[in-house]
Amino acid sequence: MAKVLQHKVVSALPSPLEANSIYFVRVGTGFDIYVTNSSGTIVAYPINREPLIEAGTSAQFWRGDKAWTDFASTVRSSTLAGLSSVTTTAILATDTVLQGMGKAQGQINTINTALSGKASAGVNTDISSLNGITGAITMAAGARILGDYSNSTIANRVAFQNSIANNPTSLSITPNGTSNGANINAFFSSDMNNSYYCGYGVDGIASNTVGTGAQRMFTFVFNGVERGRVDTSGNWLFSGTNIDPVGAGVPGCKIAGQGQLNVFTASGTVANVGTKVTSGALLAFYYNPAGTLSGVGSITTNGTQTAYNVSSDGRLKDKVVDADAGAAWDRLDGYRIRSFVFKAAPDKVVPFGGIAGELQENNPDMVTGEVGGVEELGTLYERRPVGSLYDEDHDLVAAGIEEPDEYAGDWIFTGTAEFVVAVDIPTPTDELPGARWEKTSERMIIQGVDWSKAVPELILNQQTAKAKIIALEVRAAEQDARIADLETRLQQLLNRLSA
């Protein structure tokens, strides 16, 4: 066996190294041991001592099993044995980690208990009902209450319903504080800043527009069929949509925004007027040119007969004198009485009548209208919002159409377009907001004759004729008396001659 040499502690290994030697090299306050073999080369021989600890990282610690271990991973995987959530006070700097986490869990438990059954923020698909709300629900400006209001299955649409069983539902809206009035507004477009809308409130129903929104008409629909409407010109139409039912020859009733009544029926009586009293007017007619109301006629009944009256009260008249009988007598021959047939009934002869234009020359008061008069007819257009309709997959279904009442998908506003509201209607007398009228044809304005206007004149002529007849009768009586006297004298003369 070779001899082993030992060298005292030195500050560094010498060079060259001796063979079969042990070197003690000073390191700090300790030393390292080096051993050489028979050739003087340092070799590692295991010895019975603790192994050297190699350097780890700043995120590791030297564990009890003599291994470097990640500190964060060890902490995260450690169990919380002894954790108590009974204490819910604030966490203090003097608390241990276990105490701090126990307090935090206690506070979380308390909050969970308080929030139990309450809605979470965001899209709350977990909410199936809201009961017992006693205060106001406040929403931010521009907020919406969203839901499926157009489901093809009507019973599946979002709706308001009374929570009291077997009771009707009545929605109430009320103003705030001392304000007066409350309204529900239905908008035509999802762009509320540029839309037509209809409002229903305590003062009635209102139709308005915002921004570029175009005015629309009101319609009244029963069982899917339109039974009436109020158009943008203020015309009320019933039992039809034609703005001129008489001119078009279609059943309907129109009360014009300017006050005219236009009614047509295909069969039966156009209008029924009745009363339960035997005095007073069935219909009364007035003239009011400048705020001064004057009665100009009436239709009355005494229970068995009907009278057609015109105003003739002496209190309404001035400068009253006897009419010129001579002028009436002279004008009598100016009434040209004609025989004719109407073009619409060529087989029916009217034996006695007149032509309005000819009669107008002799008595203008009994004729209305002008010879050859016509009125212009045209088409009424209204500008309305249009857009593109997309299905639920956002594929284009139709473009340039009005927003449908019901649809699945999206309707996107793209602009406005003109739509035909009515055809063959007279020139509008008032301005039509959002609409225009275009002439397409002309229609005759038929002249009419009121033969009753000639009656006073004919009565005067009858009186004149009567006076003339009486005068002639007096003269004839005088002539008869003279003739009788002459006959008496002649007979006396003949008697004398024969004697």
Sequence and secondary structure as in RCSB ss.txt:
>XXXX:A:sequence
MAKVLQHKVVSALPSPLEANSIYFVRVGTGFDIYVTNSSGTIVAYPINREPLIEAGTSAQFWRGDKAWTDFASTV
RSSTLAGLSSVTTTAILATDTVLQGMGKAQGQINTINTALSGKASAGVNTDISSLNGITGAITMAAGARILGDYS
NSTIANRVAFQNSIANNPTSLSITPNGTSNGANINAFFSSDMNNSYYCGYGVDGIASNTVGTGAQRMFTFVFNGV
ERGRVDTSGNWLFSGTNIDPVGAGVPGCKIAGQGQLNVFTASGTVANVGTKVTSGALLAFYYNPAGTLSGVGSIT
TNGTQTAYNVSSDGRLKDKVVDADAGAAWDRLDGYRIRSFVFKAAPDKVVPFGGIAGELQENNPDMVTGEVGGVE
ELGTLYERRPVGSLYDEDHDLVAAGIEEPDEYAGDWIFTGTAEFVVAVDIPTPTDELPGARWEKTSERMIIQGVD
WSKAVPELILNQQTAKAKIIALEVRAAEQDARIADLETRLQQLLNRLSA
>XXXX:A:secstr
    EEEEEESS  SS  TTEEEEEEETTEEEEEEE TTS EE    SS        TTEEE TTS EEEHHHHH
HH   TT      S   TTS HHHHHHHHHHHHHHHHHHHTT   SS  TT        S     TT      SS
 SSGGGS     SSTT          TT    EEEEESSS TTSEEEEEEETTEEEEEEETT     EEEEETTE
EEEEE TTS EEES   S HHHHT SEEEE TTS EEEE SSS S     SSSSSEEEEEEE SSS  EEEEEEE
E SS EEEEE   GGG  S     HHHHHHHGGG   EEEEETTEEEEEEEEE  HHHHHHH GGGEES TT EE
EEEEEEEEEEEEEEE TT  EEEEEE   SS SSEEEEEEEEEEEEEEEEE  SS  TTEEEEEEEEEE   EE 
GGGGHHHHHHHHHHHHHHHHHHHHHHHHHHHHHHHHHHHHHHHHHHHH 
